[in-house]
Amino acid sequence: MNNTANTKMLTKLMFRLLPVQVLLAAVDSLDCLVSSYFASNYIGVSAMSAVGLYSPINMFITAVALLLAGGTSIICGKYLGRNEHEKLQNVFSLDLFLTAAVSLALTVLFITGSLFDLTGIITADVMIRPIFNKYLFGLALGILPNIMTNQLPIFLSMENMNSRTLLSSIIYTVSTVFLNFLFVKVLRMGALGLALASSIGNWIFLAVQIQYFLSGRSQLMISLQKPDFSDTGEIVATGLPGAASNGYQTLRGLIVNRLISTYVGSVGVSAFATADNILRIFWAVPLGMLAVSRLLMSVSIGEEDRQTLADIMRVVFRAYIPTMAITSLVLMVAAVPVTSVFYHDPADPVFMMTVWGFRILPICLPLSIICMHFTCYAQASNKQALVHILSLLDGVICVTVFTAILIPHLGMNSVYIANVLNGIVTTITVYVYSWIMKKHKPRNMDELMVIPDDFGVPEEDRLDLSIQNMDDVVKIAQLVQNFCLEKGIDKNRSYLAGLSLEEMAGNVVEHGFTKDKKKHTADVRVVHKDDDVILRIKDDCIPFDPRERQQMDDKNDPTRNIGLKMVFKIAKSVQYQNLLGLNVLTMRI
């Protein structure tokens, strides 16, 4: 019985949540992939250049979406950890209001720019700009659903409705392919049809997601009442550092596009856009990993759960990074056949430029996981200096500087190599930051993360255990009783603490472990704080609220559920919540 079980449970949870989050992150990437295919095969290289020129703008819109989604996710995670549902409801309403307001402002801005040809800052090419303006106009019509669909999956996860996100993603992908086929190949609407297919697809995506919150089945309700704006500042302040990286990447995209146009030409822009858009499918994996980790880190910080916080990062290194490394290797091997889908003539310069993009850029993927997760953790734990250092390096400085130095000598490959060097520099920065802050080499995950010494409950005041079967329940009950006695708790309360845990944990093993054929584990944490004993049981069984069971009366059997009723009388408080598919029961004795 040790805390290894907690890590195993956490790993199972993270990989269970991962597919939906990856699919969600891939939705926009799939749209870019589909657009790239139809642009290169049915319109021409000029349309592909328009897609590439739009990339920095898309990065800016993503930054806005991440500002709201990142800040909201972290704050909601903390409220979940503290079991404050009224505040959770207000953040839900506030996030939707802010998303709508910001989206409408951006829509007006980009429509104006496209109609009045104010896009000279993006491209000075008089042949490309009219095409780009049409493309920008069509995409502007889908900004609101684009940003909104980055927000709702946060709340669908909290409602344990990841299947809704999965459904909406599938419908979106199918509809986008069909609309591109109709508008581009059949109706020959060119760049405008390319953009309208994406925008209409986003509205369909939003309709499927939001229907659940309008159905009356959700705990979080869409309200027409004016939300409490008191959390606005915290959402922006919390989300801004994480979104800053994407904001910096907007600037990076503009600079890199200009360098490519100057030293390589529009063919280089097309090659980079193709490689980048296809790679976005694979970028969805680390982005999905980040989305899962962000919410779990926030919950752990809200609970002041030091062990789980460090365990999340351990799973990142032990499972996430190796998974991504294998994925990257597969992509590198498939560079030539993947390129052939978009460009059919190997003698065309754009062909080999794209091939080398697929051979070099995938190296960035496993490296990026480290930078992304440490930026997210620093954001959630208010380590603003580290957030800004990593965001600046990753967002703009490394890629632009390395590209500017190398491009006169290496041409197009300099851009790809600069991205790899960026991943190496940011990884080293994480390690050096920990070394500086701890004043010695980091020796474990706690030190690498620079978790404050006063965060959470000291190790001597907590007991972390795991339960595999009924024999463990009896042993742990005795361990809990002994722990309480060692902390100066009187014999009666120590006995009641052990008894309460035995009753509740036994209930989990007896009823939860046997409901299916899966192997389950219950994670037990005992905390001595402010002369209280706090018992927490976390399991991955089917949802079960003991409060509902203990309230059930059976006139024919008055002893039914007597153990549960006893615990509710003994405890000062008993709280239950189903958190991301885990049952979390907290008792204060």
VEXKE-50383 format. One record per residue (C-alpha): x, y, z; residue in one letter. Coordinates in steps of 0.25 Angstrom, whole numbers, plus 5000, padded with zeros to 4 digits. Example, Ala and Ser with C-alpha at 12.3 -4.5 7.8 and 13.67 -1.06 7.14 Angstrom:
! residues 2
504949825031A/505549965029S/
! end
This chain:
! residues 589
500050005000M/500750124995N/500550254987N/500950184974T/499450144972A/499150294972N/500050314960T/499450194953K/498050254955M/498550384950L/499150324938T/497850254935K/497050384937L/498050464928M/498050364917F/496450344918R/496250494917L/497350514906L/496650464893P/495550564894V/496450674897Q/497350634885V/496150624876L/495750764881L/497050824878A/497150754865A/495850814860V/496450944856D/497650864850S/496750774842L/496150904836D/497550954833C/497850814827L/496550814818V/496750954814S/498250924810S/497750804802Y/496650874794F/497551004792A/498750934787S/497950834778N/496750914773Y/497151064774I/498651074773G/499951124780V/499451264782S/498251214790A/499251134798M/500051264801S/498751334806A/498551214816V/500051234820G/499851384821L/498651364830Y/499351274840S/499851394849P/498451444850I/497951314853N/499051304864M/498551434869F/497051384870I/497651264877T/498351354887A/496951424890V/496251284891A/497451234900L/497351354909L/495951334912L/495951174912A/497351174920G/496851274931G/495451214932T/496051064933S/497051094944I/496051174952I/494951074950C/495850964954G/496151034967K/494751054970Y/494450904967L/495650874977G/494950954987R/493550904984N/493051044981E/491951024971H/491251164971E/492551224967K/492751124957L/491351154951Q/491751304950N/493051284943V/492251194933F/491351314930S/492451414930L/493351344921D/492151324911L/491851474912F/493351514910L/493551424898T/492351474891A/492751624893A/494251604889V/493851514877S/492851624871L/493951724872A/494951644865L/493851604854T/493651754851V/495151784851L/495451674841F/494251704832I/494651844831T/496051814828G/495651714817S/494651804810L/495451934810F/496751864806D/497451904819L/498351774819T/499651834814G/500351804827I/500051654824I/500551654810T/501051754800A/500851664788D/499751724779V/499451594773M/499251514786I/498551624794R/497151614787P/497151464789I/497551484804F/496451594806N/495451494801K/495951384810Y/496051484822L/494551524820F/494051384820G/494751344832L/494351464840A/492951414839L/493351294848G/494151364858I/493051354869L/492751204868P/494251184867N/494651254880I/493351194887M/493651054883T/494951064891N/494251104903Q/493051004904L/493950874905P/494450924918I/493050924924F/492650794917L/493850724924S/493350774937M/491950714934E/492650584930N/492150604916M/493350584908N/492450504898S/491750624894R/493150684890T/493450564882L/492150564875L/492250714871S/493650694866S/493250574857I/492050654852I/492950774849Y/494050704842T/493050634833V/492250764830S/493550834827T/494050734817V/492650734810F/492650894810L/494050904804N/493650804793F/492350884790L/492951024790F/494350994785V/494250884775K/492750884771V/492451034771L/493851084769R/493751194779M/495251204781G/495851264794A/494451314798L/493851174798G/495051114805L/494851214817A/493251204817L/493451054818A/494251074831S/493351174837S/492051104834I/492650974840G/493051054853N/491551094854W/491150954853I/492150914863F/491651014873L/490150974871A/490450834875V/491250874887Q/490350974893I/489150894891Q/489450814904Y/489450944912F/488150974906L/487550844909S/487250864924G/488150734927R/489350814931S/489750864944Q/490350994938L/489251074932M/489251184922I/488651304928S/488151434921L/488451504934Q/489651594935K/490851524941P/491651564953D/492851634946F/493751624959S/494451504953D/494851574940T/496151624945G/496551494950E/496151424937I/496951524929V/498151524939A/498251374940T/498051344925G/498851454919L/500251394922P/499851264916G/499251334904A/500451424902A/501251314896S/500151314884N/500151464884G/501651464882Y/501551354872Q/500651454864T/501851544863L/502751424860R/501951384849G/501951524842L/503451534844I/503751394839V/502751404827N/503551534823R/504851464824L/504351354816I/503751444805S/505151524805T/506151404804Y/505251294798V/504051354792G/502551314792S/502851174789V/503551164802G/502251224809V/501451114802S/502351004806A/502451054821F/500951074821A/500750924816T/501650864826A/501150954837D/499750924835N/499950774834I/500750774846L/499650844854R/498950704853I/500050654861F/500150774870W/498750744875A/499450634883V/500250724892P/499150824892L/498150714897G/499150674907M/499350814912L/497850834913A/497650714922V/498850754931S/498450894932R/497050854938L/497650754947L/498850844952M/497750954955S/496950854963V/498150804971S/498550944974I/497150974979G/497250854988E/498650884992E/499050744988D/500550744986R/500750604983Q/499750594972T/500250724966L/501650664965A/501050534960D/500450604948I/501750654943M/502350514946R/501250454936V/501650564926V/503150514926F/502850364927R/501750354918A/501350474910Y/502750504904I/503150364900P/501750354893T/502050484886M/503450444882A/502850314875I/501850394868T/502850494863S/503750384857L/502550324849V/502350454843L/503850474839M/503850344832V/502650374825A/503150514820A/503150484805V/501750414803P/501050514812V/501650624803T/501150554791S/499750574795V/499850724793F/500950744783Y/501150634771H/502350684764D/503650644772P/504450734763A/503650854767D/504450934778P/503250944787V/503250784788F/504650774794M/504450894803M/503150824809T/503850694810V/504950754819W/503950824827G/503350684831F/504750624833R/505150734843I/503950804850L/503450674857P/504650684866I/504050804872C/502850724877L/503350644889P/504250764893L/502950854893S/502250774903I/503250814914I/503150964911C/501650964910M/501450884923H/502450974931F/501851094925T/500451044929C/500851004943Y/501551144945A/500351214940Q/499451134950A/500451154962S/500651304959N/502151284955K/501951404946Q/503451424943A/503651284938L/502351294929V/502851424922H/504251364920I/503751244914L/502651314906S/503651414900L/504751304897L/503751204891D/502751314885G/503651404877V/505151414881I/505751284878C/505151254865V/505251394859T/506651414863V/507151274859F/506451284846T/507051424843A/508451374846I/508251244838L/507351274826I/508451344817P/509251214818H/508251104819L/507051164812G/505751094815M/506250994825N/506751104834S/505351124838V/505150974842Y/506450964849I/506151094857A/504851034863N/505650914868V/506751004874L/505551074881N/505150944887G/506550914892I/506751054898V/505351064905T/505650924912T/506950964917I/506351094922T/505351014931V/506550934937Y/507351064939V/506151134945Y/505951024956S/507451024959W/507551174961I/506251174970M/506651054978K/508151094978K/508550954974H/508350854964K/506850804964P/506850664970R/505450624969N/504150664962M/503750754974D/505050834972E/504950834957L/503550904958M/504050994970V/502850954978I/502851054990P/503150985003D/501951035010D/500950984999F/499950885004G/500050805017V/501450765021P/501850625019E/501850595034E/500450635035D/499850555024R/499650405021L/499550355006D/499050215004L/498350124994S/497350014994I/497249894985Q/496349804993N/495549785006M/496849745013D/497449875011D/496249945016V/496349885030V/497849905030K/497750055026I/496650075037A/497650035047Q/498750125041L/497850245041V/497550225056Q/498950215059N/499350335051F/498250415058C/498750375072L/500250415068E/499650555065K/499050565078G/497650545075I/496850475086D/496550325086K/495050345083N/495250435071R/496450345066S/495550225067Y/494350295060L/495350345049A/495750205046G/494350145047L/493850255037S/494950225027L/494750075028E/493250095026E/493350185014M/494550115008A/493849975010G/492650035003N/493450074991V/494149934990V/492849854992E/491949934982H/492950014973G/493949914970F/492949804967T/492049884957K/492949854945D/494049764941K/495149874941K/496249874951K/496049994961H/496850064972T/496450154983A/497350264987D/497250305002V/497850435008R/497850465023V/498150605027V/498350665041H/498050815040K/497550915050D/497250805060D/496350745050D/496550605043V/496150615028I/495950485021L/495850485006R/495550364997I/495750374982K/495350254973D/495150234958D/493850144960C/492450184954I/491850314960P/491350294974F/490850394984D/490750334998P/489850455002R/488750404994E/488950254999R/488950295014Q/487650375012Q/486850255007M/485950195017D/485450055017D/484350025027K/484449875025N/485949885029D/486349995038P/487749955039T/487949975024R/489050075021N/489350095036I/490850105034G/490650225024L/489650285034K/490650265045M/491750335038V/490950455034F/490550475049K/492050455053I/492650555043A/492650705044K/492450705029S/492350605018V/492550655003Q/492450584990Y/492750624976Q/492950544963N/494250614958L/494650584944L/494050444945G/494650414959L/493850404971N/494350494982V/493850484996L/494350575007T/494050555022M/494450655033R/494450585047I/
! end
